[in-house]
C-alpha cells in the first residue's frame, strides 16, 4: 500500500517485524532498501532514478514471500530475486541468485537461472510505482547443490549482509545484453520488532 511519504516521492521506511510459529517452521523477516546500482549509470537509462523497498519473510518450512514497493522506474520489471554475494558483500558484491520471486517466464525467461518465477511482476502505475504483496518465492534449483532450503534460510538470518535483493528491468537487460546485471538492488537486513 502507498503511504503519503511514498506518494510525495520520499524514500519509504522499513518497519517489518519478526515472528516464529510452529506451523511455519522457523521464520525470519528481512528488509532491503533498494537503489540504482552504480553500473546502471548510462545515457538514456529510463530507470536511473528507481528506488524501493522489499520486505521478505523466509521460513525453514519453505514458505518464502516478499512484498515490494518500487518507484520512479519506467521499463518493464522482468525479474526479482535474492542473491548470495560471492565476495561476501551484499552491498556491492555479485553472485548467484538463490531465491526467485516475480519475473518473466513466457515466452522465455529473460533472466534465466534455471528456475521459474512464481508470477509476473506488477507493471508501473500512473504514479510511476509498482507494488506487490505476498509474492511467493521459489528456491533456485542450482543453489540446492550447496545447501538445503532450511539451511539457506538460517544462513541468510545469520549473515544477511552477504545477501542482496535484486530487481532487473527490461532497460537494463537490453543495455547489458542479458548479462544479468540488476537495475536496482539493496543488501538484506534482518528486521527487528
Biotite code that builds the C-alpha atoms (Angstrom):
import biotite.structure as struc

atoms = struc.array([
    struc.Atom([0.000, 0.000, 0.000], chain_id="A", res_id=1, res_name="UNK", atom_name="CA", element="C"),
    struc.Atom([1.109, 3.544, -0.753], chain_id="A", res_id=2, res_name="UNK", atom_name="CA", element="C"),
    struc.Atom([1.852, 5.956, 2.044], chain_id="A", res_id=3, res_name="UNK", atom_name="CA", element="C"),
    struc.Atom([1.856, 9.729, 1.880], chain_id="A", res_id=4, res_name="UNK", atom_name="CA", element="C"),
    struc.Atom([5.671, 9.517, 2.087], chain_id="A", res_id=5, res_name="UNK", atom_name="CA", element="C"),
    struc.Atom([5.768, 7.287, -0.997], chain_id="A", res_id=6, res_name="UNK", atom_name="CA", element="C"),
    struc.Atom([3.266, 9.442, -2.900], chain_id="A", res_id=7, res_name="UNK", atom_name="CA", element="C"),
    struc.Atom([5.376, 12.540, -2.234], chain_id="A", res_id=8, res_name="UNK", atom_name="CA", element="C"),
    struc.Atom([8.475, 10.818, -3.597], chain_id="A", res_id=9, res_name="UNK", atom_name="CA", element="C"),
    struc.Atom([10.146, 10.447, -0.178], chain_id="A", res_id=10, res_name="UNK", atom_name="CA", element="C"),
    struc.Atom([12.110, 7.256, 0.397], chain_id="A", res_id=11, res_name="UNK", atom_name="CA", element="C"),
    struc.Atom([9.949, 4.609, 2.115], chain_id="A", res_id=12, res_name="UNK", atom_name="CA", element="C"),
    struc.Atom([10.965, 3.425, 5.572], chain_id="A", res_id=13, res_name="UNK", atom_name="CA", element="C"),
    struc.Atom([11.411, -0.159, 6.720], chain_id="A", res_id=14, res_name="UNK", atom_name="CA", element="C"),
    struc.Atom([9.367, -1.315, 9.711], chain_id="A", res_id=15, res_name="UNK", atom_name="CA", element="C"),
    struc.Atom([8.768, -5.089, 9.439], chain_id="A", res_id=16, res_name="UNK", atom_name="CA", element="C"),
    struc.Atom([8.507, -7.479, 12.388], chain_id="A", res_id=17, res_name="UNK", atom_name="CA", element="C"),
    struc.Atom([9.947, -10.899, 13.199], chain_id="A", res_id=18, res_name="UNK", atom_name="CA", element="C"),
    struc.Atom([7.832, -13.841, 14.379], chain_id="A", res_id=19, res_name="UNK", atom_name="CA", element="C"),
    struc.Atom([8.100, -17.597, 14.591], chain_id="A", res_id=20, res_name="UNK", atom_name="CA", element="C"),
    struc.Atom([5.325, -20.190, 14.748], chain_id="A", res_id=21, res_name="UNK", atom_name="CA", element="C"),
    struc.Atom([5.459, -23.960, 14.939], chain_id="A", res_id=22, res_name="UNK", atom_name="CA", element="C"),
    struc.Atom([3.290, -24.357, 11.809], chain_id="A", res_id=23, res_name="UNK", atom_name="CA", element="C"),
    struc.Atom([5.507, -22.059, 9.741], chain_id="A", res_id=24, res_name="UNK", atom_name="CA", element="C"),
    struc.Atom([8.804, -23.515, 10.930], chain_id="A", res_id=25, res_name="UNK", atom_name="CA", element="C"),
    struc.Atom([11.417, -21.007, 11.958], chain_id="A", res_id=26, res_name="UNK", atom_name="CA", element="C"),
    struc.Atom([10.645, -17.741, 10.199], chain_id="A", res_id=27, res_name="UNK", atom_name="CA", element="C"),
    struc.Atom([12.762, -14.625, 9.782], chain_id="A", res_id=28, res_name="UNK", atom_name="CA", element="C"),
    struc.Atom([11.775, -11.240, 8.422], chain_id="A", res_id=29, res_name="UNK", atom_name="CA", element="C"),
    struc.Atom([14.158, -9.193, 6.334], chain_id="A", res_id=30, res_name="UNK", atom_name="CA", element="C"),
    struc.Atom([14.069, -5.867, 4.576], chain_id="A", res_id=31, res_name="UNK", atom_name="CA", element="C"),
    struc.Atom([16.054, -4.299, 1.791], chain_id="A", res_id=32, res_name="UNK", atom_name="CA", element="C"),
    struc.Atom([16.260, -0.648, 0.762], chain_id="A", res_id=33, res_name="UNK", atom_name="CA", element="C"),
    struc.Atom([16.896, -0.625, -2.965], chain_id="A", res_id=34, res_name="UNK", atom_name="CA", element="C"),
    struc.Atom([18.617, 1.989, -5.098], chain_id="A", res_id=35, res_name="UNK", atom_name="CA", element="C"),
    struc.Atom([20.012, 2.105, -8.599], chain_id="A", res_id=36, res_name="UNK", atom_name="CA", element="C"),
    struc.Atom([23.331, 0.274, -8.733], chain_id="A", res_id=37, res_name="UNK", atom_name="CA", element="C"),
    struc.Atom([26.366, 2.289, -9.962], chain_id="A", res_id=38, res_name="UNK", atom_name="CA", element="C"),
    struc.Atom([26.683, 0.026, -13.030], chain_id="A", res_id=39, res_name="UNK", atom_name="CA", element="C"),
    struc.Atom([23.353, 1.465, -14.173], chain_id="A", res_id=40, res_name="UNK", atom_name="CA", element="C"),
    struc.Atom([24.688, 4.969, -14.766], chain_id="A", res_id=41, res_name="UNK", atom_name="CA", element="C"),
    struc.Atom([24.499, 5.274, -18.538], chain_id="A", res_id=42, res_name="UNK", atom_name="CA", element="C"),
    struc.Atom([22.945, 7.624, -21.101], chain_id="A", res_id=43, res_name="UNK", atom_name="CA", element="C"),
    struc.Atom([19.211, 7.249, -21.705], chain_id="A", res_id=44, res_name="UNK", atom_name="CA", element="C"),
    struc.Atom([18.658, 4.943, -18.717], chain_id="A", res_id=45, res_name="UNK", atom_name="CA", element="C"),
    struc.Atom([14.898, 5.259, -18.177], chain_id="A", res_id=46, res_name="UNK", atom_name="CA", element="C"),
    struc.Atom([15.237, 3.572, -14.768], chain_id="A", res_id=47, res_name="UNK", atom_name="CA", element="C"),
    struc.Atom([18.095, 5.787, -13.478], chain_id="A", res_id=48, res_name="UNK", atom_name="CA", element="C"),
    struc.Atom([16.018, 7.190, -10.588], chain_id="A", res_id=49, res_name="UNK", atom_name="CA", element="C"),
    struc.Atom([14.456, 3.896, -9.488], chain_id="A", res_id=50, res_name="UNK", atom_name="CA", element="C"),
    struc.Atom([14.300, 3.073, -5.770], chain_id="A", res_id=51, res_name="UNK", atom_name="CA", element="C"),
    struc.Atom([12.187, 0.941, -3.479], chain_id="A", res_id=52, res_name="UNK", atom_name="CA", element="C"),
    struc.Atom([11.846, -1.401, -0.569], chain_id="A", res_id=53, res_name="UNK", atom_name="CA", element="C"),
    struc.Atom([11.381, -5.163, -0.256], chain_id="A", res_id=54, res_name="UNK", atom_name="CA", element="C"),
    struc.Atom([10.047, -6.886, 2.879], chain_id="A", res_id=55, res_name="UNK", atom_name="CA", element="C"),
    struc.Atom([10.718, -10.609, 2.991], chain_id="A", res_id=56, res_name="UNK", atom_name="CA", element="C"),
    struc.Atom([9.524, -13.444, 5.214], chain_id="A", res_id=57, res_name="UNK", atom_name="CA", element="C"),
    struc.Atom([11.616, -16.585, 4.831], chain_id="A", res_id=58, res_name="UNK", atom_name="CA", element="C"),
    struc.Atom([10.701, -19.767, 6.741], chain_id="A", res_id=59, res_name="UNK", atom_name="CA", element="C"),
    struc.Atom([12.571, -23.038, 7.125], chain_id="A", res_id=60, res_name="UNK", atom_name="CA", element="C"),
    struc.Atom([9.437, -24.960, 6.051], chain_id="A", res_id=61, res_name="UNK", atom_name="CA", element="C"),
    struc.Atom([9.697, -23.450, 2.551], chain_id="A", res_id=62, res_name="UNK", atom_name="CA", element="C"),
    struc.Atom([7.318, -20.511, 2.947], chain_id="A", res_id=63, res_name="UNK", atom_name="CA", element="C"),
    struc.Atom([9.100, -17.667, 1.169], chain_id="A", res_id=64, res_name="UNK", atom_name="CA", element="C"),
    struc.Atom([7.300, -14.381, 0.462], chain_id="A", res_id=65, res_name="UNK", atom_name="CA", element="C"),
    struc.Atom([8.132, -10.812, -0.458], chain_id="A", res_id=66, res_name="UNK", atom_name="CA", element="C"),
    struc.Atom([6.162, -7.583, -0.583], chain_id="A", res_id=67, res_name="UNK", atom_name="CA", element="C"),
    struc.Atom([7.691, -4.864, -2.723], chain_id="A", res_id=68, res_name="UNK", atom_name="CA", element="C"),
    struc.Atom([7.220, -1.206, -3.473], chain_id="A", res_id=69, res_name="UNK", atom_name="CA", element="C"),
    struc.Atom([9.294, 0.267, -6.303], chain_id="A", res_id=70, res_name="UNK", atom_name="CA", element="C"),
    struc.Atom([9.239, 3.855, -7.568], chain_id="A", res_id=71, res_name="UNK", atom_name="CA", element="C"),
    struc.Atom([10.488, 6.014, -10.444], chain_id="A", res_id=72, res_name="UNK", atom_name="CA", element="C"),
    struc.Atom([11.183, 3.228, -12.933], chain_id="A", res_id=73, res_name="UNK", atom_name="CA", element="C"),
    struc.Atom([9.845, 3.135, -16.467], chain_id="A", res_id=74, res_name="UNK", atom_name="CA", element="C"),
    struc.Atom([10.804, -0.084, -18.242], chain_id="A", res_id=75, res_name="UNK", atom_name="CA", element="C"),
    struc.Atom([9.185, -3.454, -17.568], chain_id="A", res_id=76, res_name="UNK", atom_name="CA", element="C"),
    struc.Atom([10.207, -5.333, -14.391], chain_id="A", res_id=77, res_name="UNK", atom_name="CA", element="C"),
    struc.Atom([11.463, -8.712, -15.620], chain_id="A", res_id=78, res_name="UNK", atom_name="CA", element="C"),
    struc.Atom([12.957, -10.447, -12.545], chain_id="A", res_id=79, res_name="UNK", atom_name="CA", element="C"),
    struc.Atom([13.339, -10.133, -8.774], chain_id="A", res_id=80, res_name="UNK", atom_name="CA", element="C"),
    struc.Atom([15.443, -12.364, -6.585], chain_id="A", res_id=81, res_name="UNK", atom_name="CA", element="C"),
    struc.Atom([17.754, -12.748, -3.603], chain_id="A", res_id=82, res_name="UNK", atom_name="CA", element="C"),
    struc.Atom([21.432, -13.276, -4.434], chain_id="A", res_id=83, res_name="UNK", atom_name="CA", element="C"),
    struc.Atom([24.324, -14.534, -2.331], chain_id="A", res_id=84, res_name="UNK", atom_name="CA", element="C"),
    struc.Atom([27.307, -12.252, -2.933], chain_id="A", res_id=85, res_name="UNK", atom_name="CA", element="C"),
    struc.Atom([30.296, -14.467, -3.646], chain_id="A", res_id=86, res_name="UNK", atom_name="CA", element="C"),
    struc.Atom([32.507, -11.665, -2.327], chain_id="A", res_id=87, res_name="UNK", atom_name="CA", element="C"),
    struc.Atom([30.634, -11.627, 0.992], chain_id="A", res_id=88, res_name="UNK", atom_name="CA", element="C"),
    struc.Atom([29.462, -8.057, 0.342], chain_id="A", res_id=89, res_name="UNK", atom_name="CA", element="C"),
    struc.Atom([25.711, -7.740, -0.234], chain_id="A", res_id=90, res_name="UNK", atom_name="CA", element="C"),
    struc.Atom([26.071, -4.007, -0.856], chain_id="A", res_id=91, res_name="UNK", atom_name="CA", element="C"),
    struc.Atom([28.441, -4.102, -3.830], chain_id="A", res_id=92, res_name="UNK", atom_name="CA", element="C"),
    struc.Atom([29.324, -7.759, -4.422], chain_id="A", res_id=93, res_name="UNK", atom_name="CA", element="C"),
    struc.Atom([27.858, -10.046, -7.051], chain_id="A", res_id=94, res_name="UNK", atom_name="CA", element="C"),
    struc.Atom([26.813, -13.661, -7.008], chain_id="A", res_id=95, res_name="UNK", atom_name="CA", element="C"),
    struc.Atom([24.227, -16.219, -7.986], chain_id="A", res_id=96, res_name="UNK", atom_name="CA", element="C"),
    struc.Atom([20.512, -15.961, -7.314], chain_id="A", res_id=97, res_name="UNK", atom_name="CA", element="C"),
    struc.Atom([19.278, -18.277, -4.554], chain_id="A", res_id=98, res_name="UNK", atom_name="CA", element="C"),
    struc.Atom([15.553, -17.364, -4.389], chain_id="A", res_id=99, res_name="UNK", atom_name="CA", element="C"),
    struc.Atom([13.339, -16.154, -7.272], chain_id="A", res_id=100, res_name="UNK", atom_name="CA", element="C"),
    struc.Atom([10.147, -14.159, -6.806], chain_id="A", res_id=101, res_name="UNK", atom_name="CA", element="C"),
    struc.Atom([8.320, -12.399, -9.673], chain_id="A", res_id=102, res_name="UNK", atom_name="CA", element="C"),
    struc.Atom([9.572, -12.279, -13.233], chain_id="A", res_id=103, res_name="UNK", atom_name="CA", element="C"),
    struc.Atom([9.027, -13.153, -16.884], chain_id="A", res_id=104, res_name="UNK", atom_name="CA", element="C"),
    struc.Atom([8.720, -16.870, -17.705], chain_id="A", res_id=105, res_name="UNK", atom_name="CA", element="C"),
    struc.Atom([6.997, -16.693, -21.118], chain_id="A", res_id=106, res_name="UNK", atom_name="CA", element="C"),
    struc.Atom([7.797, -16.726, -23.933], chain_id="A", res_id=107, res_name="UNK", atom_name="CA", element="C"),
    struc.Atom([11.180, -17.343, -22.259], chain_id="A", res_id=108, res_name="UNK", atom_name="CA", element="C"),
    struc.Atom([12.888, -16.368, -19.017], chain_id="A", res_id=109, res_name="UNK", atom_name="CA", element="C"),
    struc.Atom([14.925, -13.295, -19.835], chain_id="A", res_id=110, res_name="UNK", atom_name="CA", element="C"),
    struc.Atom([16.988, -13.610, -16.647], chain_id="A", res_id=111, res_name="UNK", atom_name="CA", element="C"),
    struc.Atom([17.359, -17.388, -16.644], chain_id="A", res_id=112, res_name="UNK", atom_name="CA", element="C"),
    struc.Atom([18.816, -19.139, -13.614], chain_id="A", res_id=113, res_name="UNK", atom_name="CA", element="C"),
    struc.Atom([17.018, -22.402, -14.396], chain_id="A", res_id=114, res_name="UNK", atom_name="CA", element="C"),
    struc.Atom([14.093, -21.846, -12.021], chain_id="A", res_id=115, res_name="UNK", atom_name="CA", element="C"),
    struc.Atom([10.711, -20.333, -12.928], chain_id="A", res_id=116, res_name="UNK", atom_name="CA", element="C"),
    struc.Atom([9.449, -17.108, -11.360], chain_id="A", res_id=117, res_name="UNK", atom_name="CA", element="C"),
    struc.Atom([6.269, -17.590, -9.349], chain_id="A", res_id=118, res_name="UNK", atom_name="CA", element="C"),
    struc.Atom([4.267, -14.825, -11.049], chain_id="A", res_id=119, res_name="UNK", atom_name="CA", element="C"),
    struc.Atom([4.633, -11.802, -13.301], chain_id="A", res_id=120, res_name="UNK", atom_name="CA", element="C"),
    struc.Atom([5.889, -8.588, -11.722], chain_id="A", res_id=121, res_name="UNK", atom_name="CA", element="C"),
    struc.Atom([3.389, -5.742, -11.420], chain_id="A", res_id=122, res_name="UNK", atom_name="CA", element="C"),
    struc.Atom([3.653, -3.009, -14.026], chain_id="A", res_id=123, res_name="UNK", atom_name="CA", element="C"),
    struc.Atom([4.222, 0.680, -13.371], chain_id="A", res_id=124, res_name="UNK", atom_name="CA", element="C"),
    struc.Atom([1.065, 2.609, -12.483], chain_id="A", res_id=125, res_name="UNK", atom_name="CA", element="C"),
    struc.Atom([0.134, 6.225, -13.295], chain_id="A", res_id=126, res_name="UNK", atom_name="CA", element="C"),
    struc.Atom([2.223, 7.374, -10.283], chain_id="A", res_id=127, res_name="UNK", atom_name="CA", element="C"),
    struc.Atom([5.295, 5.529, -11.640], chain_id="A", res_id=128, res_name="UNK", atom_name="CA", element="C"),
    struc.Atom([5.052, 2.985, -8.819], chain_id="A", res_id=129, res_name="UNK", atom_name="CA", element="C"),
    struc.Atom([4.919, -0.807, -8.793], chain_id="A", res_id=130, res_name="UNK", atom_name="CA", element="C"),
    struc.Atom([3.782, -2.632, -5.658], chain_id="A", res_id=131, res_name="UNK", atom_name="CA", element="C"),
    struc.Atom([3.051, -6.280, -4.895], chain_id="A", res_id=132, res_name="UNK", atom_name="CA", element="C"),
    struc.Atom([2.083, -8.040, -1.666], chain_id="A", res_id=133, res_name="UNK", atom_name="CA", element="C"),
    struc.Atom([2.900, -11.603, -0.637], chain_id="A", res_id=134, res_name="UNK", atom_name="CA", element="C"),
    struc.Atom([4.675, -12.789, -3.783], chain_id="A", res_id=135, res_name="UNK", atom_name="CA", element="C"),
    struc.Atom([5.737, -16.411, -3.253], chain_id="A", res_id=136, res_name="UNK", atom_name="CA", element="C"),
    struc.Atom([9.370, -17.326, -3.661], chain_id="A", res_id=137, res_name="UNK", atom_name="CA", element="C"),
    struc.Atom([10.977, -20.327, -5.358], chain_id="A", res_id=138, res_name="UNK", atom_name="CA", element="C"),
    struc.Atom([14.372, -21.648, -4.359], chain_id="A", res_id=139, res_name="UNK", atom_name="CA", element="C"),
    struc.Atom([16.750, -21.582, -7.324], chain_id="A", res_id=140, res_name="UNK", atom_name="CA", element="C"),
    struc.Atom([17.383, -25.267, -8.043], chain_id="A", res_id=141, res_name="UNK", atom_name="CA", element="C"),
    struc.Atom([21.119, -24.797, -8.666], chain_id="A", res_id=142, res_name="UNK", atom_name="CA", element="C"),
    struc.Atom([21.538, -23.309, -5.175], chain_id="A", res_id=143, res_name="UNK", atom_name="CA", element="C"),
    struc.Atom([20.312, -26.570, -3.608], chain_id="A", res_id=144, res_name="UNK", atom_name="CA", element="C"),
    struc.Atom([23.612, -28.198, -4.584], chain_id="A", res_id=145, res_name="UNK", atom_name="CA", element="C"),
    struc.Atom([25.245, -26.156, -1.829], chain_id="A", res_id=146, res_name="UNK", atom_name="CA", element="C"),
    struc.Atom([22.672, -26.299, 0.987], chain_id="A", res_id=147, res_name="UNK", atom_name="CA", element="C"),
    struc.Atom([19.101, -27.336, 1.710], chain_id="A", res_id=148, res_name="UNK", atom_name="CA", element="C"),
    struc.Atom([16.321, -24.722, 1.846], chain_id="A", res_id=149, res_name="UNK", atom_name="CA", element="C"),
    struc.Atom([16.131, -24.644, 5.669], chain_id="A", res_id=150, res_name="UNK", atom_name="CA", element="C"),
    struc.Atom([19.911, -24.208, 5.826], chain_id="A", res_id=151, res_name="UNK", atom_name="CA", element="C"),
    struc.Atom([19.699, -21.341, 3.308], chain_id="A", res_id=152, res_name="UNK", atom_name="CA", element="C"),
    struc.Atom([17.077, -19.525, 5.396], chain_id="A", res_id=153, res_name="UNK", atom_name="CA", element="C"),
    struc.Atom([19.189, -19.937, 8.537], chain_id="A", res_id=154, res_name="UNK", atom_name="CA", element="C"),
    struc.Atom([22.298, -18.782, 6.661], chain_id="A", res_id=155, res_name="UNK", atom_name="CA", element="C"),
    struc.Atom([20.504, -15.646, 5.460], chain_id="A", res_id=156, res_name="UNK", atom_name="CA", element="C"),
    struc.Atom([19.396, -14.991, 9.070], chain_id="A", res_id=157, res_name="UNK", atom_name="CA", element="C"),
    struc.Atom([22.949, -15.480, 10.383], chain_id="A", res_id=158, res_name="UNK", atom_name="CA", element="C"),
    struc.Atom([24.666, -13.476, 7.610], chain_id="A", res_id=159, res_name="UNK", atom_name="CA", element="C"),
    struc.Atom([22.137, -11.115, 5.955], chain_id="A", res_id=160, res_name="UNK", atom_name="CA", element="C"),
    struc.Atom([24.886, -8.705, 4.899], chain_id="A", res_id=161, res_name="UNK", atom_name="CA", element="C"),
    struc.Atom([26.125, -11.342, 2.434], chain_id="A", res_id=162, res_name="UNK", atom_name="CA", element="C"),
    struc.Atom([22.804, -11.329, 0.540], chain_id="A", res_id=163, res_name="UNK", atom_name="CA", element="C"),
    struc.Atom([21.030, -8.733, -1.566], chain_id="A", res_id=164, res_name="UNK", atom_name="CA", element="C"),
    struc.Atom([17.638, -8.236, -3.208], chain_id="A", res_id=165, res_name="UNK", atom_name="CA", element="C"),
    struc.Atom([17.971, -7.517, -6.930], chain_id="A", res_id=166, res_name="UNK", atom_name="CA", element="C"),
    struc.Atom([15.482, -6.131, -9.460], chain_id="A", res_id=167, res_name="UNK", atom_name="CA", element="C"),
    struc.Atom([16.007, -6.493, -13.208], chain_id="A", res_id=168, res_name="UNK", atom_name="CA", element="C"),
    struc.Atom([14.304, -4.240, -15.746], chain_id="A", res_id=169, res_name="UNK", atom_name="CA", element="C"),
    struc.Atom([13.959, -4.637, -19.491], chain_id="A", res_id=170, res_name="UNK", atom_name="CA", element="C"),
    struc.Atom([16.006, -1.454, -19.997], chain_id="A", res_id=171, res_name="UNK", atom_name="CA", element="C"),
    struc.Atom([18.920, -2.844, -18.008], chain_id="A", res_id=172, res_name="UNK", atom_name="CA", element="C"),
    struc.Atom([18.610, -6.235, -19.712], chain_id="A", res_id=173, res_name="UNK", atom_name="CA", element="C"),
    struc.Atom([18.856, -4.627, -23.157], chain_id="A", res_id=174, res_name="UNK", atom_name="CA", element="C"),
    struc.Atom([21.766, -2.381, -22.129], chain_id="A", res_id=175, res_name="UNK", atom_name="CA", element="C"),
    struc.Atom([23.845, -5.246, -20.714], chain_id="A", res_id=176, res_name="UNK", atom_name="CA", element="C"),
    struc.Atom([22.889, -7.762, -23.420], chain_id="A", res_id=177, res_name="UNK", atom_name="CA", element="C"),
    struc.Atom([21.277, -10.120, -20.903], chain_id="A", res_id=178, res_name="UNK", atom_name="CA", element="C"),
    struc.Atom([24.347, -10.442, -18.668], chain_id="A", res_id=179, res_name="UNK", atom_name="CA", element="C"),
    struc.Atom([22.182, -10.445, -15.524], chain_id="A", res_id=180, res_name="UNK", atom_name="CA", element="C"),
    struc.Atom([23.134, -7.055, -14.106], chain_id="A", res_id=181, res_name="UNK", atom_name="CA", element="C"),
    struc.Atom([20.226, -5.815, -11.979], chain_id="A", res_id=182, res_name="UNK", atom_name="CA", element="C"),
    struc.Atom([18.896, -2.280, -12.288], chain_id="A", res_id=183, res_name="UNK", atom_name="CA", element="C"),
    struc.Atom([18.121, -1.688, -8.624], chain_id="A", res_id=184, res_name="UNK", atom_name="CA", element="C"),
    struc.Atom([19.356, -3.532, -5.538], chain_id="A", res_id=185, res_name="UNK", atom_name="CA", element="C"),
    struc.Atom([19.968, -3.419, -1.825], chain_id="A", res_id=186, res_name="UNK", atom_name="CA", element="C"),
    struc.Atom([21.541, -5.579, 0.893], chain_id="A", res_id=187, res_name="UNK", atom_name="CA", element="C"),
    struc.Atom([19.290, -7.608, 3.181], chain_id="A", res_id=188, res_name="UNK", atom_name="CA", element="C"),
    struc.Atom([18.825, -6.529, 6.785], chain_id="A", res_id=189, res_name="UNK", atom_name="CA", element="C"),
    struc.Atom([17.432, -8.770, 9.495], chain_id="A", res_id=190, res_name="UNK", atom_name="CA", element="C"),
    struc.Atom([14.317, -6.964, 10.706], chain_id="A", res_id=191, res_name="UNK", atom_name="CA", element="C"),
    struc.Atom([13.711, -6.426, 14.401], chain_id="A", res_id=192, res_name="UNK", atom_name="CA", element="C"),
    struc.Atom([10.485, -5.901, 16.303], chain_id="A", res_id=193, res_name="UNK", atom_name="CA", element="C"),
])
